[in-house]
Amino acid sequence: MNEIVDVNITSEDSIVVVAFKAASVSDVEGIATASKRIKDFVDEKHPDKLIFDFRGVKFFSSLVLGVLLEVRSKLAAYNGEVAISAINPQLHKVFRITNLDKIFKFFPDRESAVRAVSY
């Protein structure tokens, strides 16, 4: 059975927040659909700063890492920045193991991420 992988994309000033709306983000087709939505939004709006909010996410497929890296690459092309908020400590281990913790900034919650990247 396919899970629904949905994201909520909101703008707070010049900051875009992409929040995953499921505890498990692992369905291949759902991730592809969410990825397309996010990339289309980035291509159209060219946000300077984008925060991926993982509040409530307990598991994600490695495909999500690919989405994060692809979006980071798109923003880097025009000096944009990607941050990650509210990630479960178990999921944060994946970033450390893959050394991706060195290329993303992490914040304990959405609010602190928005404050930090607002400068």
HELIX and SHEET records of a PDB file:
HELIX    1   1 VAL A   28  LYS A   45  1                                  18    
HELIX    2   2 SER A   62  ALA A   76  1                                  15    
HELIX    3   3 PRO A   89  ILE A   97  1                                   9    
HELIX    4   4 LEU A  100  LYS A  102  5                                   3    
HELIX    5   5 ARG A  110  SER A  118  1                                   9    
SHEET    1   A 5 VAL A   7  GLU A  12  0                                        
SHEET    2   A 5 ILE A  15  PHE A  20 -1                                        
SHEET    3   A 5 LYS A  49  ASP A  53  1                                        
SHEET    4   A 5 GLU A  81  SER A  85  1                                        
SHEET    5   A 5 LYS A 105  PHE A 107  1                                        
SHEET    1   B 2 SER A  24  VAL A  25  0                                        
SHEET    2   B 2 PHE A  59  PHE A  60  1                                        
END                                                                             
